[in-house]
Amino acid sequence: METPPQLTLLDLIEAVAEVTDSEAEQVSVVAHLVNSGRVRLTGSFRRAQLR
């Protein structure tokens, strides 16, 4: 199994913002990526779950 990429929350939000059309979509995608384990957060939000 491949290790998920590790990003800061800001880096993840910026990357998702480049390919989404709305803020609501950005929030949904970021939460899904973090909560599903496809991306791991580093820094202050390490081990966080997003609602």
PDB file with SEQRES, HELIX, SHEET and CRYST1 records, atoms N, CA, C and O in Angstrom:
SEQRES   1 A   51  MET GLU THR PRO PRO GLN LEU THR LEU LEU ASP LEU ILE          
SEQRES   2 A   51  GLU ALA VAL ALA GLU VAL THR ASP SER GLU ALA GLU GLN          
SEQRES   3 A   51  VAL SER VAL VAL ALA HIS LEU VAL ASN SER GLY ARG VAL          
SEQRES   4 A   51  ARG LEU THR GLY SER PHE ARG ARG ALA GLN LEU ARG              
HELIX    1 AA1 LEU A    9  ALA A   17  1                                   9    
HELIX    2 AA2 GLU A   23  ASN A   35  1                                  13    
HELIX    3 AA3 GLY A   43  PHE A   45  5                                   3    
SHEET    1 AA1 2 GLN A   6  LEU A   7  0                                        
SHEET    2 AA1 2 ARG A  40  LEU A  41  1                                        
CRYST1    1.000    1.000    1.000  90.00  90.00  90.00 P 1           1          
ATOM      1  N   MET A   1       0.836  -1.181   0.000  1.00  0.00           N  
ATOM      2  CA  MET A   1       0.000   0.000   0.000  1.00  0.00           C  
ATOM      3  C   MET A   1       0.879   1.242   0.000  1.00  0.00           C  
ATOM      4  O   MET A   1       1.844   1.325   0.759  1.00  0.00           O  
ATOM      5  N   GLU A   2       0.555   2.180  -0.827  1.00  0.00           N  
ATOM      6  CA  GLU A   2       1.338   3.398  -0.971  1.00  0.00           C  
ATOM      7  C   GLU A   2       1.042   4.372   0.170  1.00  0.00           C  
ATOM      8  O   GLU A   2      -0.106   4.517   0.590  1.00  0.00           O  
ATOM      9  N   THR A   3       2.079   5.033   0.662  1.00  0.00           N  
ATOM     10  CA  THR A   3       1.919   6.025   1.719  1.00  0.00           C  
ATOM     11  C   THR A   3       1.242   7.272   1.154  1.00  0.00           C  
ATOM     12  O   THR A   3       1.653   7.779   0.111  1.00  0.00           O  
ATOM     13  N   PRO A   4       0.202   7.772   1.839  1.00  0.00           N  
ATOM     14  CA  PRO A   4      -0.476   8.972   1.336  1.00  0.00           C  
ATOM     15  C   PRO A   4       0.440  10.193   1.397  1.00  0.00           C  
ATOM     16  O   PRO A   4       1.309  10.278   2.265  1.00  0.00           O  
ATOM     17  N   PRO A   5       0.245  11.135   0.476  1.00  0.00           N  
ATOM     18  CA  PRO A   5       1.049  12.355   0.521  1.00  0.00           C  
ATOM     19  C   PRO A   5       0.799  13.114   1.818  1.00  0.00           C  
ATOM     20  O   PRO A   5      -0.299  13.065   2.372  1.00  0.00           O  
ATOM     21  N   GLN A   6       1.813  13.808   2.294  1.00  0.00           N  
ATOM     22  CA  GLN A   6       1.704  14.604   3.511  1.00  0.00           C  
ATOM     23  C   GLN A   6       1.819  16.074   3.133  1.00  0.00           C  
ATOM     24  O   GLN A   6       2.801  16.498   2.523  1.00  0.00           O  
ATOM     25  N   LEU A   7       0.799  16.844   3.505  1.00  0.00           N  
ATOM     26  CA  LEU A   7       0.734  18.259   3.159  1.00  0.00           C  
ATOM     27  C   LEU A   7       0.259  19.065   4.357  1.00  0.00           C  
ATOM     28  O   LEU A   7      -0.378  18.530   5.264  1.00  0.00           O  
ATOM     29  N   THR A   8       0.571  20.342   4.356  1.00  0.00           N  
ATOM     30  CA  THR A   8      -0.068  21.212   5.338  1.00  0.00           C  
ATOM     31  C   THR A   8      -1.493  21.471   4.854  1.00  0.00           C  
ATOM     32  O   THR A   8      -1.792  21.298   3.672  1.00  0.00           O  
ATOM     33  N   LEU A   9      -2.357  21.880   5.757  1.00  0.00           N  
ATOM     34  CA  LEU A   9      -3.729  22.177   5.366  1.00  0.00           C  
ATOM     35  C   LEU A   9      -3.753  23.284   4.316  1.00  0.00           C  
ATOM     36  O   LEU A   9      -4.530  23.215   3.365  1.00  0.00           O  
ATOM     37  N   LEU A  10      -2.920  24.290   4.477  1.00  0.00           N  
ATOM     38  CA  LEU A  10      -2.866  25.380   3.503  1.00  0.00           C  
ATOM     39  C   LEU A  10      -2.459  24.875   2.129  1.00  0.00           C  
ATOM     40  O   LEU A  10      -3.080  25.245   1.132  1.00  0.00           O  
ATOM     41  N   ASP A  11      -1.433  24.039   2.052  1.00  0.00           N  
ATOM     42  CA  ASP A  11      -0.997  23.492   0.762  1.00  0.00           C  
ATOM     43  C   ASP A  11      -2.107  22.684   0.104  1.00  0.00           C  
ATOM     44  O   ASP A  11      -2.307  22.770  -1.108  1.00  0.00           O  
ATOM     45  N   LEU A  12      -2.828  21.900   0.899  1.00  0.00           N  
ATOM     46  CA  LEU A  12      -3.921  21.096   0.360  1.00  0.00           C  
ATOM     47  C   LEU A  12      -5.035  21.997  -0.160  1.00  0.00           C  
ATOM     48  O   LEU A  12      -5.545  21.776  -1.258  1.00  0.00           O  
ATOM     49  N   ILE A  13      -5.417  23.003   0.610  1.00  0.00           N  
ATOM     50  CA  ILE A  13      -6.479  23.920   0.178  1.00  0.00           C  
ATOM     51  C   ILE A  13      -6.085  24.630  -1.112  1.00  0.00           C  
ATOM     52  O   ILE A  13      -6.906  24.760  -2.020  1.00  0.00           O  
ATOM     53  N   GLU A  14      -4.859  25.084  -1.201  1.00  0.00           N  
ATOM     54  CA  GLU A  14      -4.401  25.777  -2.414  1.00  0.00           C  
ATOM     55  C   GLU A  14      -4.422  24.856  -3.632  1.00  0.00           C  
ATOM     56  O   GLU A  14      -4.812  25.277  -4.721  1.00  0.00           O  
ATOM     57  N   ALA A  15      -4.007  23.607  -3.454  1.00  0.00           N  
ATOM     58  CA  ALA A  15      -4.008  22.658  -4.574  1.00  0.00           C  
ATOM     59  C   ALA A  15      -5.434  22.352  -5.027  1.00  0.00           C  
ATOM     60  O   ALA A  15      -5.712  22.311  -6.226  1.00  0.00           O  
ATOM     61  N   VAL A  16      -6.322  22.141  -4.085  1.00  0.00           N  
ATOM     62  CA  VAL A  16      -7.713  21.833  -4.422  1.00  0.00           C  
ATOM     63  C   VAL A  16      -8.389  23.044  -5.071  1.00  0.00           C  
ATOM     64  O   VAL A  16      -9.192  22.885  -5.990  1.00  0.00           O  
ATOM     65  N   ALA A  17      -8.071  24.243  -4.600  1.00  0.00           N  
ATOM     66  CA  ALA A  17      -8.675  25.464  -5.150  1.00  0.00           C  
ATOM     67  C   ALA A  17      -8.350  25.643  -6.633  1.00  0.00           C  
ATOM     68  O   ALA A  17      -9.134  26.234  -7.375  1.00  0.00           O  
ATOM     69  N   GLU A  18      -7.210  25.140  -7.058  1.00  0.00           N  
ATOM     70  CA  GLU A  18      -6.819  25.265  -8.464  1.00  0.00           C  
ATOM     71  C   GLU A  18      -7.708  24.448  -9.404  1.00  0.00           C  
ATOM     72  O   GLU A  18      -7.794  24.755 -10.593  1.00  0.00           O  
ATOM     73  N   VAL A  19      -8.366  23.415  -8.884  1.00  0.00           N  
ATOM     74  CA  VAL A  19      -9.127  22.518  -9.757  1.00  0.00           C  
ATOM     75  C   VAL A  19     -10.612  22.434  -9.407  1.00  0.00           C  
ATOM     76  O   VAL A  19     -11.322  21.580  -9.938  1.00  0.00           O  
ATOM     77  N   THR A  20     -11.085  23.299  -8.529  1.00  0.00           N  
ATOM     78  CA  THR A  20     -12.508  23.307  -8.175  1.00  0.00           C  
ATOM     79  C   THR A  20     -13.117  24.654  -8.538  1.00  0.00           C  
ATOM     80  O   THR A  20     -12.407  25.641  -8.734  1.00  0.00           O  
ATOM     81  N   ASP A  21     -14.451  24.679  -8.624  1.00  0.00           N  
ATOM     82  CA  ASP A  21     -15.150  25.880  -9.076  1.00  0.00           C  
ATOM     83  C   ASP A  21     -15.755  26.716  -7.956  1.00  0.00           C  
ATOM     84  O   ASP A  21     -16.032  27.898  -8.158  1.00  0.00           O  
ATOM     85  N   SER A  22     -15.966  26.130  -6.783  1.00  0.00           N  
ATOM     86  CA  SER A  22     -16.625  26.873  -5.717  1.00  0.00           C  
ATOM     87  C   SER A  22     -15.981  26.561  -4.369  1.00  0.00           C  
ATOM     88  O   SER A  22     -15.306  25.545  -4.200  1.00  0.00           O  
ATOM     89  N   GLU A  23     -16.206  27.455  -3.426  1.00  0.00           N  
ATOM     90  CA  GLU A  23     -15.674  27.244  -2.085  1.00  0.00           C  
ATOM     91  C   GLU A  23     -16.312  26.022  -1.431  1.00  0.00           C  
ATOM     92  O   GLU A  23     -15.638  25.277  -0.720  1.00  0.00           O  
ATOM     93  N   ALA A  24     -17.594  25.813  -1.663  1.00  0.00           N  
ATOM     94  CA  ALA A  24     -18.283  24.650  -1.097  1.00  0.00           C  
ATOM     95  C   ALA A  24     -17.665  23.353  -1.605  1.00  0.00           C  
ATOM     96  O   ALA A  24     -17.499  22.398  -0.846  1.00  0.00           O  
ATOM     97  N   GLU A  25     -17.330  23.324  -2.880  1.00  0.00           N  
ATOM     98  CA  GLU A  25     -16.685  22.144  -3.463  1.00  0.00           C  
ATOM     99  C   GLU A  25     -15.298  21.949  -2.861  1.00  0.00           C  
ATOM    100  O   GLU A  25     -14.900  20.818  -2.583  1.00  0.00           O  
ATOM    101  N   GLN A  26     -14.563  23.027  -2.660  1.00  0.00           N  
ATOM    102  CA  GLN A  26     -13.227  22.941  -2.055  1.00  0.00           C  
ATOM    103  C   GLN A  26     -13.305  22.332  -0.663  1.00  0.00           C  
ATOM    104  O   GLN A  26     -12.532  21.435  -0.327  1.00  0.00           O  
ATOM    105  N   VAL A  27     -14.235  22.820   0.142  1.00  0.00           N  
ATOM    106  CA  VAL A  27     -14.396  22.310   1.504  1.00  0.00           C  
ATOM    107  C   VAL A  27     -14.725  20.827   1.480  1.00  0.00           C  
ATOM    108  O   VAL A  27     -14.151  20.048   2.241  1.00  0.00           O  
ATOM    109  N   SER A  28     -15.637  20.438   0.617  1.00  0.00           N  
ATOM    110  CA  SER A  28     -16.049  19.043   0.519  1.00  0.00           C  
ATOM    111  C   SER A  28     -14.888  18.136   0.104  1.00  0.00           C  
ATOM    112  O   SER A  28     -14.683  17.075   0.693  1.00  0.00           O  
ATOM    113  N   VAL A  29     -14.141  18.553  -0.897  1.00  0.00           N  
ATOM    114  CA  VAL A  29     -13.027  17.742  -1.398  1.00  0.00           C  
ATOM    115  C   VAL A  29     -11.917  17.634  -0.350  1.00  0.00           C  
ATOM    116  O   VAL A  29     -11.390  16.546  -0.117  1.00  0.00           O  
ATOM    117  N   VAL A  30     -11.560  18.751   0.278  1.00  0.00           N  
ATOM    118  CA  VAL A  30     -10.510  18.729   1.297  1.00  0.00           C  
ATOM    119  C   VAL A  30     -10.911  17.810   2.442  1.00  0.00           C  
ATOM    120  O   VAL A  30     -10.111  16.983   2.879  1.00  0.00           O  
ATOM    121  N   ALA A  31     -12.145  17.944   2.934  1.00  0.00           N  
ATOM    122  CA  ALA A  31     -12.608  17.098   4.030  1.00  0.00           C  
ATOM    123  C   ALA A  31     -12.570  15.625   3.632  1.00  0.00           C  
ATOM    124  O   ALA A  31     -12.145  14.781   4.421  1.00  0.00           O  
ATOM    125  N   HIS A  32     -13.007  15.313   2.425  1.00  0.00           N  
ATOM    126  CA  HIS A  32     -13.003  13.918   1.967  1.00  0.00           C  
ATOM    127  C   HIS A  32     -11.574  13.359   1.891  1.00  0.00           C  
ATOM    128  O   HIS A  32     -11.316  12.245   2.347  1.00  0.00           O  
ATOM    129  N   LEU A  33     -10.659  14.129   1.318  1.00  0.00           N  
ATOM    130  CA  LEU A  33      -9.285  13.648   1.183  1.00  0.00           C  
ATOM    131  C   LEU A  33      -8.646  13.385   2.545  1.00  0.00           C  
ATOM    132  O   LEU A  33      -7.943  12.389   2.721  1.00  0.00           O  
ATOM    133  N   VAL A  34      -8.888  14.270   3.499  1.00  0.00           N  
ATOM    134  CA  VAL A  34      -8.299  14.112   4.832  1.00  0.00           C  
ATOM    135  C   VAL A  34      -8.972  12.969   5.580  1.00  0.00           C  
ATOM    136  O   VAL A  34      -8.294  12.090   6.113  1.00  0.00           O  
ATOM    137  N   ASN A  35     -10.302  12.976   5.623  1.00  0.00           N  
ATOM    138  CA  ASN A  35     -11.031  11.980   6.408  1.00  0.00           C  
ATOM    139  C   ASN A  35     -10.911  10.567   5.849  1.00  0.00           C  
ATOM    140  O   ASN A  35     -11.017   9.596   6.598  1.00  0.00           O  
ATOM    141  N   SER A  36     -10.693  10.441   4.550  1.00  0.00           N  
ATOM    142  CA  SER A  36     -10.557   9.117   3.943  1.00  0.00           C  
ATOM    143  C   SER A  36      -9.138   8.570   4.071  1.00  0.00           C  
ATOM    144  O   SER A  36      -8.894   7.397   3.787  1.00  0.00           O  
ATOM    145  N   GLY A  37      -8.200   9.423   4.500  1.00  0.00           N  
ATOM    146  CA  GLY A  37      -6.816   8.979   4.629  1.00  0.00           C  
ATOM    147  C   GLY A  37      -6.020   9.065   3.353  1.00  0.00           C  
ATOM    148  O   GLY A  37      -4.871   8.626   3.317  1.00  0.00           O  
ATOM    149  N   ARG A  38      -6.597   9.620   2.298  1.00  0.00           N  
ATOM    150  CA  ARG A  38      -5.878   9.738   1.027  1.00  0.00           C  
ATOM    151  C   ARG A  38      -4.780  10.779   1.085  1.00  0.00           C  
ATOM    152  O   ARG A  38      -3.838  10.752   0.293  1.00  0.00           O  
ATOM    153  N   VAL A  39      -4.912  11.720   2.053  1.00  0.00           N  
ATOM    154  CA  VAL A  39      -3.903  12.747   2.304  1.00  0.00           C  
ATOM    155  C   VAL A  39      -3.712  12.829   3.807  1.00  0.00           C  
ATOM    156  O   VAL A  39      -4.679  12.762   4.567  1.00  0.00           O  
ATOM    157  N   ARG A  40      -2.478  12.974   4.232  1.00  0.00           N  
ATOM    158  CA  ARG A  40      -2.187  13.185   5.653  1.00  0.00           C  
ATOM    159  C   ARG A  40      -1.748  14.628   5.848  1.00  0.00           C  
ATOM    160  O   ARG A  40      -0.950  15.162   5.078  1.00  0.00           O  
ATOM    161  N   LEU A  41      -2.281  15.242   6.886  1.00  0.00           N  
ATOM    162  CA  LEU A  41      -1.898  16.617   7.185  1.00  0.00           C  
ATOM    163  C   LEU A  41      -0.675  16.635   8.090  1.00  0.00           C  
ATOM    164  O   LEU A  41      -0.495  15.765   8.941  1.00  0.00           O  
ATOM    165  N   THR A  42       0.156  17.642   7.885  1.00  0.00           N  
ATOM    166  CA  THR A  42       1.311  17.874   8.748  1.00  0.00           C  
ATOM    167  C   THR A  42       1.089  19.196   9.469  1.00  0.00           C  
ATOM    168  O   THR A  42       0.136  19.917   9.172  1.00  0.00           O  
ATOM    169  N   GLY A  43       1.944  19.507  10.393  1.00  0.00           N  
ATOM    170  CA  GLY A  43       1.849  20.776  11.099  1.00  0.00           C  
ATOM    171  C   GLY A  43       0.762  20.772  12.158  1.00  0.00           C  
ATOM    172  O   GLY A  43       0.487  19.743  12.774  1.00  0.00           O  
ATOM    173  N   SER A  44       0.147  21.924  12.366  1.00  0.00           N  
ATOM    174  CA  SER A  44      -0.846  22.114  13.434  1.00  0.00           C  
ATOM    175  C   SER A  44      -2.057  21.192  13.313  1.00  0.00           C  
ATOM    176  O   SER A  44      -2.675  20.856  14.323  1.00  0.00           O  
ATOM    177  N   PHE A  45      -2.401  20.782  12.106  1.00  0.00           N  
ATOM    178  CA  PHE A  45      -3.596  19.967  11.899  1.00  0.00           C  
ATOM    179  C   PHE A  45      -3.287  18.479  11.749  1.00  0.00           C  
ATOM    180  O   PHE A  45      -4.146  17.710  11.319  1.00  0.00           O  
ATOM    181  N   ARG A  46      -2.084  18.074  12.096  1.00  0.00           N  
ATOM    182  CA  ARG A  46      -1.700  16.661  12.030  1.00  0.00           C  
ATOM    183  C   ARG A  46      -2.696  15.835  12.835  1.00  0.00           C  
ATOM    184  O   ARG A  46      -3.062  16.215  13.947  1.00  0.00           O  
ATOM    185  N   ARG A  47      -3.127  14.726  12.290  1.00  0.00           N  
ATOM    186  CA  ARG A  47      -4.089  13.799  12.891  1.00  0.00           C  
ATOM    187  C   ARG A  47      -5.500  14.375  13.042  1.00  0.00           C  
ATOM    188  O   ARG A  47      -6.314  13.803  13.767  1.00  0.00           O  
ATOM    189  N   ALA A  48      -5.805  15.476  12.386  1.00  0.00           N  
ATOM    190  CA  ALA A  48      -7.123  16.091  12.498  1.00  0.00           C  
ATOM    191  C   ALA A  48      -8.129  15.370  11.605  1.00  0.00           C  
ATOM    192  O   ALA A  48      -7.781  14.848  10.546  1.00  0.00           O  
ATOM    193  N   GLN A  49      -9.363  15.352  12.047  1.00  0.00           N  
ATOM    194  CA  GLN A  49     -10.495  14.923  11.231  1.00  0.00           C  
ATOM    195  C   GLN A  49     -11.318  16.171  10.975  1.00  0.00           C  
ATOM    196  O   GLN A  49     -11.512  16.981  11.881  1.00  0.00           O  
ATOM    197  N   LEU A  50     -11.801  16.335   9.760  1.00  0.00           N  
ATOM    198  CA  LEU A  50     -12.542  17.538   9.378  1.00  0.00           C  
ATOM    199  C   LEU A  50     -14.018  17.213   9.231  1.00  0.00           C  
ATOM    200  O   LEU A  50     -14.388  16.143   8.748  1.00  0.00           O  
ATOM    201  N   ARG A  51     -14.846  18.140   9.650  1.00  0.00           N  
ATOM    202  CA  ARG A  51     -16.305  17.960   9.530  1.00  0.00           C  
ATOM    203  C   ARG A  51     -16.858  18.890   8.496  1.00  0.00           C  
ATOM    204  O   ARG A  51     -18.064  18.892   8.248  1.00  0.00           O  
TER     205      ARG A  51                                                      
END                                                                             
